């Protein structure tokens, strides 16, 4: 009688065509465009959960986000593409960091 999985959840994997379509949408964004975490996850370009992405940001093995407003952070598409070219050897470039990014990493949000 009890439903263990809601009937409206999408738990099946994306088909190859659907995955290719989402990745192609990401590829059409300009390098200077900002992309938020929810969109990164939706495009399925990054094979990690939000928690893993933030863990990698803190470890400096994933690009640092930029603070757009008091409650919004986003990544430049160029930085994500740079990471995608060589994720194993990526190290966040400290020259692009500012005090806002540092507080984001620490979880201050200020």
Buried (B, 14 or more C-beta within 10 A) or exposed (E): EEEEEEEEEEEEEEEEEEBEEBEEEBEEBEEEBBBBBEBBBEBBBBEBEEEEBBEBBBEBBBBBBBBEEEEEBBBBBBBBBBBEEEBEEBEBEEEEBEEBBEEBBEEEEE
